[in-house]
Amino acid sequence: MDHTIVFYCILFILIGEFILATVMNYLNAKRFKDPIPTEVADVFNAEEYKKSQAYKLTNYKFGIITSVFSLVLILAFLLFGGFAWVDQVAQNISNNSIVQALIFFGIIMIGSDILNLPFSYYQTFVIEEKFGFNKTTKATFFIDKLKQWLMTIIVGGIILSLILWFFQWAGTNFWLYTWALITIFTLFMNLFYSKLIVPLFNKQEPLEAGSLKSKIENYAAEVGFDLQNIFVINGSKRSTKANAYFSGFGKEKRVTLYDTLINDLEEEEIVAVLAHEIGHYKRKHIIYNLATSVLLTGVMLLILSLFINNPEVSLAIGVDRPSFHAALIGFGILYSPISEITGLLMNHFSRKFEYQADDYAKQTYAALPLVASLKKLSKNSLSNLTPHPAYVFMHYSHPPLIDRIRNLKA
């Protein structure tokens, strides 16, 4: 296949995905003015709902600007030799193919992040600030960025170097070794993310003794859930939005509560939220998601191994010589429609899992505290109460709030 045909396929995919996303966002935005659903009329008054609508509309308009910028940027890179220029810079610095790949991806990834920095800054310090969510200082914002870049360079650099070494050593069979590497890394991160990564950005402290801790421990004991680690994270350092999550498995499993969650909810509501999270564990959703992720990664790497030695995939992005790193960029774009399809399936099952976790919480604790917590969290985050069904199908990993309330009250 001629690289020109591959080039036009890449253009078609990029523009097609942009159009699809734009249409979905437009359909969703048309629902912003829908009246307050009766299920949440008890927590949203007219003024608060108007604020929620304004927040959604502001983000929608801002999203149009950022998505157009991203499309124009990558099209400009493709049409005006941006990838070729970065590749030439890498070649001028080193003759080693691994070093060249590290430089190539380092320039593209960090360069792209720098170009998008003004948008991220505006999102945080203008939009989030305007609607009362932002608690991040400018110093924290930029220090976070530097930490993220440092982690990308170190962790990403090590993994990419090993993948390239596998390719040089094993040829097209590199995908098997890469699959094993990514699987080990994924398991490691699932086990130790909260211990190793979270402390780089947030302070975590054990939940202090008291009635909340006692209620959580009593519930966990009742349902046979061995819970030794309950932590509170200072989420209020960056935002007023609340969250709670479950991480790890075996002896490394832990529950983490945002301090904002503790401040926003009653103790019974917090226990109900944790009952939902424990439901995910009890129904083995974490293992299922992990296994599915590993399987999909293997499929993607297998397909990559079939394309990586095809010079047309490299040349299609405008470089003047085939290489692993250039082919990786081209393949990433060509594979994105498959990623969209697998993403739809993952979201579909994720929404089913949320219903199952809600049902578990209802059966083992109570429905009403969970309903109350969902309403409060939605109100405090100004979430979309009336999403378009097509947008939900495409993007939602959780069912819409109204559907969850109806299920819990059924």
For each residue, the residues with C-beta under 8 A, 3 or more apart:
1: 5 6 310 312
2: 5 6 312
3: 6 7 311 312 313 315 316
4: 7 8 316
5: 1 2 8 9 312
6: 1 2 3 9 10 312 313 315 316 330 334
7: 3 4 10 11 78 316 317 318
8: 4 5 11 12
9: 5 6 12 13 316 334
10: 6 7 13 14 78 316 317 330 333 334
11: 7 8 14 15 75 78
12: 8 9 15 16
13: 9 10 16 17 333 334 336 337
14: 10 11 17 18 71 74 75 333
15: 11 12 18 19 71
16: 12 13 19 20
17: 13 14 20 21 336 337 340
18: 14 15 21 22 67 71
19: 15 16 22 23
20: 16 17 23 24
21: 17 18 24 25 67
22: 18 19 25 26 64 67
23: 19 20 26 27
24: 20 21 27 28 388 390 391 394 395
25: 21 22 28 29 60 63 64 391
26: 22 23 29 30
27: 23 24 30 31 388 390 391
28: 24 25 31 32 60 384 387 388 390 391
29: 25 26 32 56 57 60
30: 26 27 33 388
31: 27 28 34 384 386 387 388
32: 28 29 53 56 57 60 384 386
33: 30 53
34: 31 37 385 386
35:
36: 40 41 44 46 49 385
37: 34 40 41 385 386 402
38: 41
39: 401 402 405 406
40: 36 37 43 44 375 378 379 385 401 402 405
41: 36 37 38 44
42: 375
43: 40 375 376 379
44: 36 40 41 48 49 52 379 385
45: 48 49
46: 36 49 50
47: 50 51
48: 44 45 51 52 379
49: 36 44 45 46 52 53 385
50: 46 47 53 54
51: 47 48 54 55 131 382
52: 44 48 49 55 56 379 382 383 384 385
53: 32 33 49 50 56 57
54: 50 51 57 58 131
55: 51 52 58 59 127 131 382
56: 29 32 52 53 59 60 382 384
57: 29 32 53 54 60 61
58: 54 55 61 62 127 130 131
59: 55 56 62 63 127
60: 25 28 29 32 56 57 63 64
61: 57 58 64 65
62: 58 59 65 66 119 122 123 127
63: 25 59 60 66 67
64: 22 25 60 61 67 68
65: 61 62 68 69 119
66: 62 63 69 70 116 119
67: 18 21 22 63 64 70 71
68: 64 65 71 72
69: 65 66 72 73 116 119
70: 66 67 73 74 116
71: 14 15 18 67 68 74 75
72: 68 69 75 76
73: 69 70 76 77 112 115
74: 14 70 71 77 78
75: 11 14 71 72 78 79
76: 72 73 79 80 82
77: 73 74 80 82 83 318
78: 7 10 11 74 75 82 83 317 318
79: 75 76
80: 76 77
81: 84 85 318
82: 76 77 78 85 86 318
83: 77 78 86 87 108 317 318 319 326 329
84: 81 87 88 318 319 320
85: 81 82 88 89
86: 82 83 89 90 104 107 108
87: 83 84 90 91 100 104 319 320 321 323 325 326
88: 84 85 91 92 320
89: 85 86 92 93 103 107
90: 86 87 93 94 99 100 101 103 104 107
91: 87 88 94 95 100
92: 88 89
93: 89 90 99 100 103
94: 90 91 99 100 103
95: 91 100
96: 99 100
97: 100 101 164 168 323 324
98: 101 102 161 164 165 168
99: 90 93 94 96 102 103
100: 87 90 91 93 94 95 96 97 103 104 323 325
101: 90 97 98 104 105 160 164 323 324 325
102: 98 99 105 106 157 160 161
103: 89 90 93 94 99 100 106 107
104: 86 87 90 100 101 107 108 325 326
105: 101 102 108 109 156 160 325
106: 102 103 109 110 153 157
107: 86 89 90 103 104 110 111
108: 83 86 104 105 111 112 329
109: 105 106 112 113 152 156
110: 106 107 113 114 149 152 153
111: 107 108 114 115
112: 73 108 109 115 116
113: 109 110 116 117 145 148 149
114: 110 111 117
115: 73 111 112
116: 66 69 70 112 113 119 120
117: 113 114 120 121 145
118: 121 122
119: 62 65 66 69 116 122 123
120: 116 117 123 124
121: 117 118 124 125 141
122: 62 118 119 125 126 127
123: 62 119 120 126 127 128
124: 120 121 127 128 129 134 136 141
125: 121 122 128 129 134 136 138 141
126: 122 123 129 130
127: 55 58 59 62 122 123 124 130 131
128: 123 124 125 131 133 134 239
129: 124 125 126 132 133 134
130: 58 126 127
131: 51 54 55 58 127 128 382
132: 129 240
133: 128 129 239 240 241 381
134: 124 125 128 129 238 239
135: 236 237 238 239 240
136: 124 125 140 141 144 237 238 239
137: 140 141
138: 125 141 142
139: 142 143
140: 136 137 143 144 237 238
141: 121 124 125 136 137 138 144 145
142: 138 139 145 146
143: 139 140 146 147
144: 136 140 141 147 148 201
145: 113 117 141 142 148 149
146: 142 143 149 150
147: 143 144 150 151 200 201
148: 113 144 145 151 152
149: 110 113 145 146 152 153
150: 146 147 153 154
151: 147 148 154 155 156 197 200
152: 109 110 148 149 155 156 157
153: 106 110 149 150 156 157
154: 150 151 157 158
155: 151 152 158 159
156: 105 109 151 152 153 159 160
157: 102 106 152 153 154 160 161
158: 154 155 161 162
159: 155 156 162 163 181 182 185
160: 101 102 105 156 157 163 164
161: 98 102 157 158 164 165
162: 158 159 165 166 178 181
163: 159 160 166 167 174 178 181
164: 97 98 101 160 161 167 168 324
165: 98 161 162 168 169
166: 162 163 169 170 174 177 178 181
167: 163 164 170 171 174 308 324
168: 97 98 164 165
169: 165 166 174
170: 166 167 173 174 176 177
171: 167 174
172: 175 305 306 308 309
173: 170 176 177 305
174: 163 166 167 169 170 171 177 178 305
175: 172 178 179 298 301 302 304 305
176: 170 173 179 180
177: 166 170 173 174 180 181
178: 162 163 166 174 175 181 182 301
179: 175 176 182 183 294 297 298 301
180: 176 177 183 184
181: 159 162 163 166 177 178 184 185
182: 159 178 179 185 186 294 297 301
183: 179 180 186 187 294 297
184: 180 181 187 188
185: 159 181 182 188 189
186: 182 183 189 190 290 293 294 297
187: 183 184 190 191 290
188: 184 185 191 192
189: 185 186 192 193 197
190: 186 187 193 247 248 249 286 290
191: 187 188 248 249 250 252
192: 188 189 195 196 248 252
193: 189 190 196 197 198 247 248
194: 197 198 204 231 247 248 254 256
195: 192 198 199 252
196: 192 193 199 200
197: 151 189 193 194 200 201
198: 193 194 195 201 202 204 233 256
199: 195 196 202 203 204
200: 147 151 196 197
201: 144 147 197 198
202: 198 199 233 234 235 237
203: 199 233 234 237
204: 194 198 199 231 232 233 234 256
205: 208 231 232
206: 229 230 231 232
207: 212 213 216 230 231 232 257
208: 205 213
209: 213 214
210: 213 214
211: 214 215 267
212: 207 215 216 262 267 270 271
213: 207 208 209 210 216 217 230
214: 209 210 211 217 218
215: 211 212 218 219 267 268 271
216: 207 212 213 219 220 227 230 255 270 271 274
217: 213 214 220 221 227 230
218: 214 215 221 222
219: 215 216 222 223 271 274 275 364 365
220: 216 217 223 225 226 227 274 278
221: 217 218 224 225
222: 218 219 364
223: 219 220 275 278 282 364
224: 221
225: 220 221 278 281 282
226: 220 253
227: 216 217 220 230 253 255 278
228:
229: 206 253 254 255
230: 206 207 213 216 217 227 254 255 257
231: 194 204 205 206 207 254 255 256 257
232: 204 205 206 207 256 257 258 259 262
233: 198 202 203 204 256 257 258 259
234: 202 203 204 237 259
235: 202 238 239 241 242 243 258 259 260 261
236: 135 239 240 258 259 260 263
237: 135 136 140 202 203 234
238: 134 135 136 140 235
239: 128 133 134 135 136 235 236 260
240: 132 133 135 236 260 380
241: 133 235 260 380 381
242: 235 258 260 261 263 264 265 377 380 381
243: 235 258 260 261
244: 255 256 257 258 261 270 273 274 277
245: 255 256 277
246: 253 254 255 256 277 278 280 281 286
247: 190 193 194 253 254 256
248: 190 191 192 193 194 252 253 254
249: 190 191 252 253 281 286 287
250: 191 253
251:
252: 191 192 195 248 249
253: 226 227 229 246 247 248 249 250 281
254: 194 229 230 231 246 247 248
255: 216 227 229 230 231 244 245 246 274 277
256: 194 198 204 231 232 233 244 245 246 247
257: 207 230 231 232 233 244 261 262 270 274
258: 232 233 235 236 242 243 244 261 262
259: 232 233 234 235 236 262 263
260: 235 236 239 240 241 242 243 263 264
261: 235 242 243 244 257 258 264 265 270 273 377
262: 212 232 257 258 259 265 270
263: 236 242 259 260
264: 242 260 261 376 377 380
265: 242 261 262 269 270 273 373 376 377
266: 269 270 369 372
267: 211 212 215 270 271
268: 215 271 272 366 369
269: 265 266 272 273 369 370 372 373 376
270: 212 216 244 257 261 262 265 266 267 273 274 373
271: 212 215 216 219 267 268 274 275 365 369
272: 268 269 275 276 361 365 366 369 370 372 373
273: 244 261 265 269 270 276 277 370 373
274: 216 219 220 244 255 257 270 271 277 278
275: 219 223 271 272 278 279 360 361 364 365 370
276: 272 273 279 280 357 358 360 361 370
277: 244 245 246 255 273 274 280 281 357
278: 220 223 225 227 246 274 275 281 282 360 361
279: 275 276 282 283 356 357 358 359 360 361 364
280: 246 276 277 283 285 286 353 357
281: 225 246 249 253 277 278 284 285 286
282: 223 225 278 279 360
283: 279 280 353 356 357 360
284: 281 287 288
285: 280 281 288 289 353 356 357
286: 190 246 249 280 281 289 290
287: 249 284 290 291
288: 284 285 291 292 349 353
289: 285 286 292 293 346 350 353
290: 186 187 190 286 287 293 294
291: 287 288 294 295
292: 288 289 295 296 346 349
293: 186 289 290 296 297
294: 179 182 183 186 290 291 297 298
295: 291 292 298 299
296: 292 293 299 300 342
297: 179 182 183 186 293 294 300 301
298: 175 179 294 295 301 302
299: 295 296 302 303
300: 296 297 303 304 335 338 339
301: 175 178 179 182 297 298 304 305
302: 175 298 299 305 306
303: 299 300 306 307 335 338
304: 175 300 301 307 308 328 331 335
305: 172 173 174 175 301 302 308
306: 172 302 303
307: 303 304 310 313 327 331 334
308: 167 172 304 305 313 324 327 328 331
309: 172 327
310: 1 307 313 314 327
311: 3 314 315 322
312: 1 2 3 5 6 315 316
313: 3 6 307 308 310 316 326 327 330 331 334
314: 310 311 317 319 321 322 323 326 327 330
315: 3 6 311 312 318 319 320 322 326
316: 3 4 6 7 9 10 312 313 330
317: 7 10 78 83 314 326 329 330
318: 7 77 78 81 82 83 84 315
319: 83 84 87 314 315 322 323 326
320: 84 87 88 315
321: 87 314
322: 311 314 315 319 326 327
323: 87 97 100 101 314 319 326 327
324: 97 101 164 167 308 327 328
325: 87 100 101 104 105 328 329
326: 83 87 104 313 314 315 317 319 322 323 329 330
327: 307 308 309 310 313 314 322 323 324 330 331
328: 304 308 324 325 331 332
329: 83 108 317 325 326 332 333
330: 6 10 313 314 316 317 326 327 333 334
331: 304 307 308 313 327 328 334 335
332: 328 329 335 336
333: 10 13 14 329 330 336
334: 6 9 10 13 307 313 330 331
335: 300 303 304 331 332 338 339
336: 13 17 332 333 339 340
337: 13 17 340 341
338: 300 303 335 341 342
339: 300 335 336 342 343
340: 17 336 337 343 344
341: 337 338 344 345
342: 296 338 339 345 346
343: 339 340 346 347
344: 340 341 347 348 393 394
345: 341 342 348 349
346: 289 292 342 343 349 350 397
347: 343 344 350 351 393 394 395 396 397
348: 344 345 351 352
349: 288 292 345 346 352 353
350: 289 346 347 353 354 397 398
351: 347 348 354 355 396 397 398 399
352: 348 349 355 356
353: 280 283 285 288 289 349 350 356 357
354: 350 351 357 358 397 398 399 404
355: 351 352 358 359 399 404 407
356: 279 283 285 352 353 359 360
357: 276 277 279 280 283 285 353 354 360 361
358: 276 279 354 355 361 362 370 404 407 408
359: 279 355 356 362 363 407
360: 275 276 278 279 282 283 356 357 363 364
361: 272 275 276 278 279 357 358 364 365 366 367 370
362: 358 359 365 366 367 370 408
363: 359 360
364: 219 222 223 275 279 360 361
365: 219 271 272 275 361 362 369 370
366: 268 272 361 362 369 370
367: 361 362 370 371 408 409
368: 371 372
369: 266 268 269 271 272 365 366 372 373
370: 269 272 273 275 276 358 361 362 365 366 367 373 374 408
371: 367 368 374 375 405 408 409
372: 266 269 272 368 369 375 376
373: 265 269 270 272 273 369 370 376 377
374: 370 371 377 378 401 404 405
375: 40 42 43 371 372 378 379 401 405
376: 43 264 265 269 372 373 379 380
377: 242 261 264 265 373 374 380 381 383
378: 40 374 375 381 383 385 401
379: 40 43 44 48 52 375 376 382
380: 240 241 242 264 376 377
381: 133 241 242 377 378
382: 51 52 55 56 131 379
383: 52 377 378 401
384: 28 31 32 52 56 387 400
385: 34 36 37 40 44 49 52 378 400 401 402
386: 31 32 34 37 402
387: 28 31 384 391 392 396 400
388: 24 27 28 30 31 391 392
389: 392 393
390: 24 27 28 393 394
391: 24 25 27 28 387 388 394 395 396
392: 387 388 389 395 396 399 400
393: 344 347 389 390 396
394: 24 344 347 390 391
395: 24 347 391 392
396: 347 351 387 391 392 393 399 400
397: 346 347 350 351 354
398: 350 351 354 404
399: 351 354 355 392 396 403 404 407
400: 384 385 387 392 396 403 404
401: 39 40 374 375 378 383 385 404 405
402: 37 39 40 385 386 405 406
403: 399 400 406 407
404: 354 355 358 374 398 399 400 401 407 408
405: 39 40 371 374 375 401 402 408 409
406: 39 402 403 409 410
407: 355 358 359 399 403 404 410
408: 358 362 367 370 371 404 405
409: 367 371 405 406
410: 406 407
